[in-house]
Amino acid sequence: MFSKGLSFLTRALFPQRCLQCNAVLSILEQSLCQFCLSSAPQLDSIAGQRTMLLSSTLPTDRPTSFRSALYFTGSVQIFCYSLKYGNNYPLGLVLGNHFLSPLILTTVAGQRRPVVVTAIPVNLWRRFKRGYNQSEALARGALRGVRKADVDVHFVELLQKTSRRKSQINFDVFHRWHNTKGAFRATKKKRVPKDALIFIIDDTVTTGSSLLRAAEAVLQAYPNAEVHLLALAQEL
Ligand SMILES: [Zn+2]
């Protein structure tokens, strides 16, 4: 209660501004104003279907899906850059809550099943340099939105990097695909409810190979799981 009052006072004295349009944020807003959030370029249905097709390559006979919320362009590039390199963990919570939780809720709709959310891991050195894993920030933001809908949802660290792989930035499509082979393994067995829906979250996708490799690792450890893949932004 005291800290809430204190943060209200701090916000009144030092108002926060929107990362994109620089407007003063209301006490209920964080990092981005409602206008900038609602005007972010959402993936259209044709691009969405193309991304969805990627999930059909997964070795599972359970339902699965692969979705991105936004196009990685203009303002979204700024959001992603700030999340990754700008020491802006709260932005991840906002973006995850606003863009990813609705995608989880549409998948869960009508089912009373537990939901597990996990994130693409970064290697320890990057995590140390950034202070956090940007995909986990998105996942924890998504968790907040899903919880509000009264769904039984938990964050569980299911994946780890196998080694310090080269950054994908300078790779073409073929080499990106190849570079992610064996990039992840499942962490030591965690308690995952048998009938849980597992959502794996990444910040940006290009070929989708990282998320697919991560899903393969999860399916190897939890062969009966229902795995769904979510990214904040789709590179063109
Ligand atoms: Zn704004």
Residues whose N, C-alpha, C, O or C-beta is under 5 A from the ligand:
A	BS01	ZN	C18 Q20 C21 N22 A23 C33 C36
